[in-house]
Amino acid sequence: MVNTSEVIAYAELCVYIPIFILTIIVVFRHGFQKQLGWIYLAIFCIVRVAGAGFKIESVHHPTSKTDAEWSAILQSVGLSPLLMASMGLLKRITDEVSFHLQGSSRGTSNLPLMGVGQKIISNRATANSRRSRVIQIAQLPTMIALILAIVGGIDEADTTNHSEVTTGHKYTKIAVIIFLVVYLLLSALVIITMKDVGNAPRGEKRIYFAVLAALPLLAVRLLWSIFAAFSNNSTFSITGGKPLVQLFMAILEEFIIVVMYTLVGLTAGN
């Protein structure tokens, strides 16, 4: 009899191993310090490959609780690196736009009415710089939520201790709430950036539209996490939920986002 979870796990291995190689190429192409978005994408691929490996092991060794527990834990933390990757790519766009606006400000120094034009462009560049700092700061709570999700998942997996399960469930809920707040902030920043993206180079525009297209996919992925954390419906359980529901509400969305971000990384200029 075919095990749906095992088939999905093998599919994830077939997808994320080659994508991981591509993301590493993108990271080296754009640099480690400048473009953190693709580094988080590479981390996400590692998490998914490891999670799929544990899932396959759990199917072949059903008596081993450790494999099933780690598979569930790694599945639950996938939202954090995707949000951080999105934040990192949006920061790149914001920095590029700010740089071009500052260059335009300097370039208008000999034009008529230069004071007015230069002030307007300088103010927009300063606003973009502030937005970039907000994006950078927003990555901290995302990392905190990741830690809470891991700790919560480990505690929830300890079914022999009721108090640990309760505490773990609380940590998971807090993590999901933080993810929701970060997602709303990301959405607001993406919309605000829309008015300035016309000043970005063509390759950076593609990155922006990839992040924009990822927002509804991230919303569906986040919705699945909300159901898993706050709903008593076993369909959305991380450990015993229906594989097909997880496939269509989480796994496919993650895959599309990763592919989009990787492709724009391969085509964007340095």
C-alpha positions as YAML, in Angstrom:
chain: A
units: angstrom
residues:
- id: 1
  name: MET
  ca: [0.00, 0.00, 0.00]
- id: 2
  name: VAL
  ca: [1.35, 3.43, -0.97]
- id: 3
  name: ASN
  ca: [2.02, 5.75, 1.95]
- id: 4
  name: THR
  ca: [1.05, 9.31, 0.94]
- id: 5
  name: SER
  ca: [3.39, 10.92, 3.47]
- id: 6
  name: GLU
  ca: [6.33, 8.90, 2.18]
- id: 7
  name: VAL
  ca: [5.57, 9.79, -1.45]
- id: 8
  name: ILE
  ca: [5.43, 13.50, -0.53]
- id: 9
  name: ALA
  ca: [8.71, 13.17, 1.38]
- id: 10
  name: TYR
  ca: [10.48, 11.60, -1.62]
- id: 11
  name: ALA
  ca: [9.06, 14.35, -3.84]
- id: 12
  name: GLU
  ca: [10.48, 16.96, -1.45]
- id: 13
  name: LEU
  ca: [13.91, 15.33, -1.67]
- id: 14
  name: CYS
  ca: [13.75, 15.37, -5.47]
- id: 15
  name: VAL
  ca: [12.78, 19.03, -5.44]
- id: 16
  name: TYR
  ca: [14.82, 20.59, -2.66]
- id: 17
  name: ILE
  ca: [18.20, 18.90, -3.23]
- id: 18
  name: PRO
  ca: [18.68, 20.45, -6.70]
- id: 19
  name: ILE
  ca: [17.11, 23.74, -5.57]
- id: 20
  name: PHE
  ca: [19.55, 23.85, -2.66]
- id: 21
  name: ILE
  ca: [22.44, 23.62, -5.14]
- id: 22
  name: LEU
  ca: [20.93, 26.46, -7.18]
- id: 23
  name: THR
  ca: [20.43, 28.63, -4.09]
- id: 24
  name: ILE
  ca: [24.08, 28.12, -3.14]
- id: 25
  name: ILE
  ca: [25.05, 29.30, -6.63]
- id: 26
  name: VAL
  ca: [22.83, 32.36, -6.16]
- id: 27
  name: VAL
  ca: [24.35, 33.10, -2.74]
- id: 28
  name: PHE
  ca: [27.90, 32.97, -4.10]
- id: 29
  name: ARG
  ca: [26.87, 35.03, -7.12]
- id: 30
  name: HIS
  ca: [25.34, 37.86, -5.10]
- id: 31
  name: GLY
  ca: [27.58, 37.69, -2.02]
- id: 32
  name: PHE
  ca: [27.05, 36.59, 1.56]
- id: 33
  name: GLN
  ca: [26.95, 39.99, 3.24]
- id: 34
  name: LYS
  ca: [24.73, 41.86, 0.81]
- id: 35
  name: GLN
  ca: [21.89, 39.48, 0.04]
- id: 36
  name: LEU
  ca: [20.74, 37.53, 3.07]
- id: 37
  name: GLY
  ca: [17.44, 36.56, 1.46]
- id: 38
  name: TRP
  ca: [18.90, 33.66, -0.51]
- id: 39
  name: ILE
  ca: [20.93, 32.44, 2.46]
- id: 40
  name: TYR
  ca: [17.66, 31.89, 4.34]
- id: 41
  name: LEU
  ca: [16.34, 30.12, 1.26]
- id: 42
  name: ALA
  ca: [19.29, 27.73, 1.34]
- id: 43
  name: ILE
  ca: [18.62, 27.11, 5.05]
- id: 44
  name: PHE
  ca: [14.98, 26.38, 4.22]
- id: 45
  name: CYS
  ca: [16.04, 23.78, 1.65]
- id: 46
  name: ILE
  ca: [18.25, 22.08, 4.25]
- id: 47
  name: VAL
  ca: [15.34, 22.02, 6.72]
- id: 48
  name: ARG
  ca: [13.02, 20.49, 4.13]
- id: 49
  name: VAL
  ca: [15.53, 17.83, 3.05]
- id: 50
  name: ALA
  ca: [16.19, 16.86, 6.68]
- id: 51
  name: GLY
  ca: [12.46, 16.81, 7.46]
- id: 52
  name: ALA
  ca: [11.75, 14.59, 4.46]
- id: 53
  name: GLY
  ca: [14.53, 12.24, 5.53]
- id: 54
  name: PHE
  ca: [13.05, 11.90, 9.02]
- id: 55
  name: LYS
  ca: [9.59, 11.34, 7.54]
- id: 56
  name: ILE
  ca: [10.82, 8.48, 5.34]
- id: 57
  name: GLU
  ca: [12.62, 6.93, 8.31]
- id: 58
  name: SER
  ca: [9.48, 7.22, 10.45]
- id: 59
  name: VAL
  ca: [7.46, 5.37, 7.81]
- id: 60
  name: HIS
  ca: [9.99, 2.53, 7.64]
- id: 61
  name: HIS
  ca: [10.47, 2.46, 11.43]
- id: 62
  name: PRO
  ca: [7.02, 3.19, 12.88]
- id: 63
  name: THR
  ca: [8.11, 2.18, 16.38]
- id: 64
  name: SER
  ca: [10.70, 4.96, 16.48]
- id: 65
  name: LYS
  ca: [9.09, 8.10, 17.89]
- id: 66
  name: THR
  ca: [12.20, 10.22, 17.39]
- id: 67
  name: ASP
  ca: [11.98, 10.19, 13.58]
- id: 68
  name: ALA
  ca: [8.30, 11.15, 13.57]
- id: 69
  name: GLU
  ca: [8.88, 13.88, 16.16]
- id: 70
  name: TRP
  ca: [11.73, 15.53, 14.28]
- id: 71
  name: SER
  ca: [9.85, 15.28, 11.02]
- id: 72
  name: ALA
  ca: [6.95, 17.19, 12.58]
- id: 73
  name: ILE
  ca: [9.25, 19.75, 14.23]
- id: 74
  name: LEU
  ca: [11.12, 20.51, 11.01]
- id: 75
  name: GLN
  ca: [7.85, 20.79, 9.12]
- id: 76
  name: SER
  ca: [6.52, 23.32, 11.62]
- id: 77
  name: VAL
  ca: [9.49, 25.71, 11.38]
- id: 78
  name: GLY
  ca: [9.46, 26.18, 7.62]
- id: 79
  name: LEU
  ca: [7.55, 29.46, 7.78]
- id: 80
  name: SER
  ca: [10.35, 31.35, 9.55]
- id: 81
  name: PRO
  ca: [13.08, 31.05, 6.87]
- id: 82
  name: LEU
  ca: [10.56, 31.90, 4.15]
- id: 83
  name: LEU
  ca: [9.53, 35.08, 5.95]
- id: 84
  name: MET
  ca: [13.17, 35.98, 6.59]
- id: 85
  name: ALA
  ca: [14.04, 35.32, 2.95]
- id: 86
  name: SER
  ca: [11.17, 37.58, 1.88]
- id: 87
  name: MET
  ca: [12.32, 40.28, 4.30]
- id: 88
  name: GLY
  ca: [15.90, 39.97, 3.06]
- id: 89
  name: LEU
  ca: [14.90, 40.32, -0.59]
- id: 90
  name: LEU
  ca: [12.64, 43.27, 0.18]
- id: 91
  name: LYS
  ca: [15.52, 44.95, 2.04]
- id: 92
  name: ARG
  ca: [17.71, 44.46, -1.02]
- id: 93
  name: ILE
  ca: [15.13, 46.22, -3.20]
- id: 94
  name: THR
  ca: [14.70, 49.04, -0.69]
- id: 95
  name: ASP
  ca: [18.46, 49.57, -0.48]
- id: 96
  name: GLU
  ca: [18.79, 49.60, -4.26]
- id: 97
  name: VAL
  ca: [15.99, 52.15, -4.65]
- id: 98
  name: SER
  ca: [17.49, 54.30, -1.89]
- id: 99
  name: PHE
  ca: [20.90, 54.17, -3.60]
- id: 100
  name: HIS
  ca: [19.44, 55.24, -6.95]
- id: 101
  name: LEU
  ca: [17.46, 58.06, -5.35]
- id: 102
  name: GLN
  ca: [20.54, 59.33, -3.57]
- id: 103
  name: GLY
  ca: [22.41, 59.20, -6.87]
- id: 104
  name: SER
  ca: [19.59, 61.15, -8.53]
- id: 105
  name: SER
  ca: [19.75, 63.71, -5.75]
- id: 106
  name: ARG
  ca: [23.44, 64.31, -6.38]
- id: 107
  name: GLY
  ca: [22.83, 64.34, -10.14]
- id: 108
  name: THR
  ca: [20.33, 67.21, -9.94]
- id: 109
  name: SER
  ca: [22.74, 69.55, -8.19]
- id: 110
  name: ASN
  ca: [23.26, 71.69, -11.34]
- id: 111
  name: LEU
  ca: [19.65, 71.75, -12.52]
- id: 112
  name: PRO
  ca: [17.18, 74.65, -12.14]
- id: 113
  name: LEU
  ca: [15.10, 74.49, -8.97]
- id: 114
  name: MET
  ca: [17.67, 72.05, -7.72]
- id: 115
  name: GLY
  ca: [16.88, 72.81, -4.09]
- id: 116
  name: VAL
  ca: [13.28, 71.65, -4.34]
- id: 117
  name: GLY
  ca: [13.98, 68.61, -6.50]
- id: 118
  name: GLN
  ca: [16.99, 67.56, -4.50]
- id: 119
  name: LYS
  ca: [15.08, 67.89, -1.22]
- id: 120
  name: ILE
  ca: [12.19, 65.74, -2.45]
- id: 121
  name: ILE
  ca: [14.48, 62.98, -3.74]
- id: 122
  name: SER
  ca: [16.65, 63.13, -0.61]
- id: 123
  name: ASN
  ca: [13.57, 62.81, 1.61]
- id: 124
  name: ARG
  ca: [12.39, 59.75, -0.35]
- id: 125
  name: ALA
  ca: [15.85, 58.19, -0.09]
- id: 126
  name: THR
  ca: [15.88, 58.82, 3.67]
- id: 127
  name: ALA
  ca: [12.42, 57.27, 4.02]
- id: 128
  name: ASN
  ca: [13.62, 54.20, 2.13]
- id: 129
  name: SER
  ca: [16.66, 53.94, 4.38]
- id: 130
  name: ARG
  ca: [14.40, 53.98, 7.44]
- id: 131
  name: ARG
  ca: [12.20, 51.34, 5.85]
- id: 132
  name: SER
  ca: [15.29, 49.22, 5.28]
- id: 133
  name: ARG
  ca: [16.15, 49.43, 8.99]
- id: 134
  name: VAL
  ca: [12.59, 48.44, 9.92]
- id: 135
  name: ILE
  ca: [12.90, 45.37, 7.69]
- id: 136
  name: GLN
  ca: [16.21, 44.48, 9.31]
- id: 137
  name: ILE
  ca: [14.77, 44.85, 12.82]
- id: 138
  name: ALA
  ca: [11.71, 42.76, 11.89]
- id: 139
  name: GLN
  ca: [13.95, 39.75, 11.29]
- id: 140
  name: LEU
  ca: [14.69, 39.56, 15.04]
- id: 141
  name: PRO
  ca: [11.14, 38.62, 16.15]
- id: 142
  name: THR
  ca: [11.01, 36.17, 13.25]
- id: 143
  name: MET
  ca: [14.10, 34.46, 14.65]
- id: 144
  name: ILE
  ca: [12.55, 34.47, 18.14]
- id: 145
  name: ALA
  ca: [9.42, 32.85, 16.71]
- id: 146
  name: LEU
  ca: [11.60, 30.21, 15.06]
- id: 147
  name: ILE
  ca: [13.19, 29.34, 18.41]
- id: 148
  name: LEU
  ca: [9.77, 29.22, 20.10]
- id: 149
  name: ALA
  ca: [8.45, 26.95, 17.33]
- id: 150
  name: ILE
  ca: [11.36, 24.55, 17.76]
- id: 151
  name: VAL
  ca: [11.09, 24.48, 21.56]
- id: 152
  name: GLY
  ca: [7.32, 24.15, 21.35]
- id: 153
  name: GLY
  ca: [7.57, 21.32, 18.86]
- id: 154
  name: ILE
  ca: [10.05, 19.43, 21.05]
- id: 155
  name: ASP
  ca: [7.84, 19.85, 24.12]
- id: 156
  name: GLU
  ca: [4.67, 18.84, 22.27]
- id: 157
  name: ALA
  ca: [6.41, 15.72, 21.00]
- id: 158
  name: ASP
  ca: [6.94, 14.54, 24.59]
- id: 159
  name: THR
  ca: [3.55, 12.87, 24.91]
- id: 160
  name: THR
  ca: [4.57, 11.17, 28.16]
- id: 161
  name: ASN
  ca: [4.57, 14.49, 30.04]
- id: 162
  name: HIS
  ca: [1.27, 16.36, 29.95]
- id: 163
  name: SER
  ca: [2.72, 19.61, 31.35]
- id: 164
  name: GLU
  ca: [5.45, 19.62, 28.68]
- id: 165
  name: VAL
  ca: [2.83, 19.16, 25.96]
- id: 166
  name: THR
  ca: [0.77, 22.05, 27.35]
- id: 167
  name: THR
  ca: [3.82, 24.32, 27.56]
- id: 168
  name: GLY
  ca: [4.92, 23.34, 24.06]
- id: 169
  name: HIS
  ca: [1.48, 24.10, 22.67]
- id: 170
  name: LYS
  ca: [1.63, 27.55, 24.29]
- id: 171
  name: TYR
  ca: [5.04, 28.27, 22.75]
- id: 172
  name: THR
  ca: [3.77, 27.17, 19.35]
- id: 173
  name: LYS
  ca: [0.80, 29.51, 19.58]
- id: 174
  name: ILE
  ca: [3.04, 32.45, 20.51]
- id: 175
  name: ALA
  ca: [5.33, 31.63, 17.59]
- id: 176
  name: VAL
  ca: [2.41, 31.58, 15.14]
- id: 177
  name: ILE
  ca: [1.11, 34.91, 16.47]
- id: 178
  name: ILE
  ca: [4.55, 36.45, 15.91]
- id: 179
  name: PHE
  ca: [4.64, 35.00, 12.40]
- id: 180
  name: LEU
  ca: [1.24, 36.58, 11.73]
- id: 181
  name: VAL
  ca: [2.42, 40.01, 12.94]
- id: 182
  name: VAL
  ca: [5.61, 39.75, 10.84]
- id: 183
  name: TYR
  ca: [3.59, 38.71, 7.80]
- id: 184
  name: LEU
  ca: [1.27, 41.72, 8.17]
- id: 185
  name: LEU
  ca: [4.30, 44.00, 8.52]
- id: 186
  name: LEU
  ca: [5.90, 42.41, 5.45]
- id: 187
  name: SER
  ca: [2.71, 42.92, 3.45]
- id: 188
  name: ALA
  ca: [2.50, 46.58, 4.48]
- id: 189
  name: LEU
  ca: [6.15, 47.19, 3.57]
- id: 190
  name: VAL
  ca: [5.72, 45.50, 0.18]
- id: 191
  name: ILE
  ca: [2.72, 47.72, -0.60]
- id: 192
  name: ILE
  ca: [4.56, 50.87, 0.55]
- id: 193
  name: THR
  ca: [7.57, 49.95, -1.59]
- id: 194
  name: MET
  ca: [5.35, 49.68, -4.68]
- id: 195
  name: LYS
  ca: [5.47, 53.46, -5.26]
- id: 196
  name: ASP
  ca: [9.29, 53.44, -5.41]
- id: 197
  name: VAL
  ca: [10.01, 50.21, -7.24]
- id: 198
  name: GLY
  ca: [9.95, 52.04, -10.59]
- id: 199
  name: ASN
  ca: [13.31, 53.55, -9.64]
- id: 200
  name: ALA
  ca: [14.91, 50.13, -9.25]
- id: 201
  name: PRO
  ca: [16.91, 48.33, -11.97]
- id: 202
  name: ARG
  ca: [15.03, 45.77, -14.06]
- id: 203
  name: GLY
  ca: [16.45, 42.78, -12.18]
- id: 204
  name: GLU
  ca: [15.44, 44.27, -8.84]
- id: 205
  name: LYS
  ca: [11.92, 44.84, -10.14]
- id: 206
  name: ARG
  ca: [11.66, 41.12, -10.86]
- id: 207
  name: ILE
  ca: [12.67, 40.41, -7.27]
- id: 208
  name: TYR
  ca: [10.02, 42.82, -5.99]
- id: 209
  name: PHE
  ca: [7.25, 41.22, -8.04]
- id: 210
  name: ALA
  ca: [8.38, 37.77, -6.85]
- id: 211
  name: VAL
  ca: [8.01, 38.91, -3.23]
- id: 212
  name: LEU
  ca: [4.64, 40.47, -4.10]
- id: 213
  name: ALA
  ca: [3.46, 37.23, -5.71]
- id: 214
  name: ALA
  ca: [4.65, 35.27, -2.67]
- id: 215
  name: LEU
  ca: [2.37, 37.17, -0.26]
- id: 216
  name: PRO
  ca: [-0.86, 35.19, -0.98]
- id: 217
  name: LEU
  ca: [1.10, 31.93, -0.92]
- id: 218
  name: LEU
  ca: [2.61, 32.87, 2.44]
- id: 219
  name: ALA
  ca: [-0.92, 33.72, 3.64]
- id: 220
  name: VAL
  ca: [-2.16, 30.22, 2.84]
- id: 221
  name: ARG
  ca: [0.93, 28.68, 4.47]
- id: 222
  name: LEU
  ca: [0.39, 30.84, 7.55]
- id: 223
  name: LEU
  ca: [-3.29, 29.88, 7.65]
- id: 224
  name: TRP
  ca: [-2.30, 26.23, 7.84]
- id: 225
  name: SER
  ca: [0.00, 27.00, 10.78]
- id: 226
  name: ILE
  ca: [-2.81, 28.92, 12.51]
- id: 227
  name: PHE
  ca: [-5.19, 25.98, 12.10]
- id: 228
  name: ALA
  ca: [-2.50, 23.59, 13.35]
- id: 229
  name: ALA
  ca: [-1.81, 25.71, 16.44]
- id: 230
  name: PHE
  ca: [-5.27, 26.93, 17.42]
- id: 231
  name: SER
  ca: [-7.71, 24.41, 15.96]
- id: 232
  name: ASN
  ca: [-8.66, 21.16, 17.66]
- id: 233
  name: ASN
  ca: [-9.33, 19.64, 14.25]
- id: 234
  name: SER
  ca: [-6.99, 16.67, 13.76]
- id: 235
  name: THR
  ca: [-6.93, 17.36, 10.02]
- id: 236
  name: PHE
  ca: [-4.42, 20.14, 10.62]
- id: 237
  name: SER
  ca: [-2.36, 18.37, 13.27]
- id: 238
  name: ILE
  ca: [1.38, 18.62, 12.64]
- id: 239
  name: THR
  ca: [1.99, 15.07, 13.82]
- id: 240
  name: GLY
  ca: [-1.15, 13.28, 12.66]
- id: 241
  name: GLY
  ca: [-2.85, 15.56, 10.17]
- id: 242
  name: LYS
  ca: [-3.99, 14.62, 6.69]
- id: 243
  name: PRO
  ca: [-1.01, 14.61, 4.29]
- id: 244
  name: LEU
  ca: [-3.02, 15.91, 1.32]
- id: 245
  name: VAL
  ca: [-4.26, 18.91, 3.31]
- id: 246
  name: GLN
  ca: [-0.70, 19.71, 4.28]
- id: 247
  name: LEU
  ca: [0.37, 19.22, 0.65]
- id: 248
  name: PHE
  ca: [-2.11, 21.76, -0.74]
- id: 249
  name: MET
  ca: [-1.95, 24.29, 2.11]
- id: 250
  name: ALA
  ca: [1.75, 24.24, 2.95]
- id: 251
  name: ILE
  ca: [4.09, 22.15, 0.82]
- id: 252
  name: LEU
  ca: [3.01, 23.38, -2.63]
- id: 253
  name: GLU
  ca: [3.01, 27.02, -1.48]
- id: 254
  name: GLU
  ca: [6.52, 26.63, -0.10]
- id: 255
  name: PHE
  ca: [7.72, 25.01, -3.30]
- id: 256
  name: ILE
  ca: [6.34, 27.78, -5.54]
- id: 257
  name: ILE
  ca: [7.88, 30.51, -3.36]
- id: 258
  name: VAL
  ca: [11.28, 28.82, -3.32]
- id: 259
  name: VAL
  ca: [11.25, 28.33, -7.10]
- id: 260
  name: MET
  ca: [10.25, 31.96, -7.73]
- id: 261
  name: TYR
  ca: [12.93, 33.35, -5.42]
- id: 262
  name: THR
  ca: [15.59, 31.07, -6.87]
- id: 263
  name: LEU
  ca: [14.76, 31.99, -10.47]
- id: 264
  name: VAL
  ca: [14.85, 35.73, -9.83]
- id: 265
  name: GLY
  ca: [18.13, 35.22, -7.96]
- id: 266
  name: LEU
  ca: [19.63, 33.54, -11.01]
- id: 267
  name: THR
  ca: [18.45, 36.31, -13.35]
- id: 268
  name: ALA
  ca: [19.00, 39.39, -11.17]
- id: 269
  name: GLY
  ca: [22.17, 41.42, -11.59]
- id: 270
  name: ASN
  ca: [24.79, 41.83, -8.90]
...
